[in-house]
Amino acid sequence: PVVGCKTVENSSMLLYNTHETLFVKGIEAANIDLYTLTGQKIRTVANQNEMSISGLQGIYVVVVKDNANNIKTGKIIIK
């Protein structure tokens, strides 16, 4: 489960999880990308506001782009 979520750039975006799925609220996501802290992209989804985080552990950066190409970022900690 995600034990800590923090919106980094924009307080209008909310990140939370249930049952190994990351949910994005407050923005209509065109793309969600998940990166390691070293910048390696490990997961991506298009046209969804949720992403599987099954099998992951550690700290990750979430990058969400909407249909107007606005980009918002957040950080998640998965234990």
N, C-alpha and C positions, 0 to 999 in steps of 0.2 A: 504493500500500500504506500501511497504518497504520504509522507509524514510532514512535509513542509512545502508549501507553494508560495511563491512570492512574485508578484507582478513587478517587473523591472522597469519598463518604460511607461506603461499606461495603466492607470488605476481602473479604467473602464473594462478591462479584460479580467476574467476570473478563471483560474485553473483549479480543477479538483478532480478526484478520481473515485470510482467505485468498482470493485471487482476487476482489478487489473486493466481498467480503461481510463485514459485521460480525457477529460471533457473540457472544452473551451466555451465560455459563455461571455456575452457582451460584445461579440463580434461575429459576423457571418464569415466563416473561414473559407477561403478559396484553396489554401494550402496550409498544412501544418507540418513543420519539419522538426525533428528531434535531433539534437547534436550533443556529443560529449563535450566536456570542458576543453578538450584539445581541438575542437572544431570539426570532428569527424561526424558527418551526417549518418545516422543509423536507422532512422525511420522517416517515412513521409506518407501523407495521405492527401488526397485532393477532394474538394467539394464535400467535406465532412467537418463536423464540429467535435469529433472524438477520434481517439487513436488508441490502439492496443499498446499497453506497456508491459505485457506479460513477459516474464523472464528477465526483466531488467533490474539492476540494482546500482545505485550511485547517484550522482548529481548530474543533471542534464539541463540544457538550454532549449526552450521551446520557442520557435519562431513561427508566428502566425501572419499570413498575408491574406487580406480581404480582396474582393473583386475590384476595388479601386486602387489596388497595389499599395495600400497602407500596410506597414509592417509593425507588429507589436511583438515584444519578447517577454519571456518569463522564465523562471528557474524552478525546477522540481527536484526534490530529494526523494529517492525511492529506496526503501530498506527491505 
